[in-house]
Amino acid sequence: MIITVLVFGRYKDFAGKDQINLDISIGNTLRDVVDAFVKVYPAAEKDKSRMMVTKNKMYASYDAIVSNGDEITLSPPVVSGG
């Protein structure tokens, strides 16, 4: 299935737009979405395990199943200079 993913921060810079379409299989998880994103945009590899992911406007576990019509967002991890 094709899902639309909203991207923020430097991920938007990588993609050159604020939303992308990713092709994933039915029953895949948010981890699979992150993996598909990193495959297309390898510069995001260093963030892979810390990427902030939401499903339907709620933070979700990487193990959450993605369904057709879900709104997925990817944001870079928040870091502090402290």
URFENBEL-V794975 format. One record per residue. PHI is phi as a letter, one per 20 degrees, with the letter a starting at -180 (* if undefined). PSI is psi in radians with two decimals (* if undefined). Layout:
BEGIN
phi={PHI	PHI}
psi={PSI	PSI}
END
This chain:
BEGIN
phi={*	e	d	e	c	e	c	c	m	f	f	f	f	g	e	m	a	e	b	c	d	c	e	c	e	f	n	f	d	f	g	f	f	f	f	f	f	f	f	f	c	g	f	e	g	f	e	g	e	d	g	e	c	c	c	l	m	c	f	c	f	f	e	f	f	e	d	g	n	f	e	d	c	c	c	f	f	e	c	d	e	f}
psi={2.66	2.23	2.61	2.29	2.19	2.34	2.54	2.90	-2.42	-0.34	-0.61	-0.68	-0.76	-0.79	-0.42	0.21	2.95	-0.03	2.56	2.81	2.34	2.48	1.98	2.84	2.66	2.38	-0.03	2.83	3.04	-0.53	-0.69	-0.62	-0.82	-0.78	-0.74	-0.69	-0.81	-0.58	-0.70	-0.62	1.37	-0.33	-0.33	-0.03	-0.72	-0.38	-0.07	-0.78	-0.15	0.06	2.42	2.14	2.34	2.65	2.07	0.80	0.33	2.40	2.44	2.74	2.61	-0.31	-0.05	2.36	2.42	2.30	2.73	2.29	-0.16	2.52	2.04	2.39	2.56	2.25	2.58	2.74	2.60	2.26	2.74	2.61	0.04	*}
END
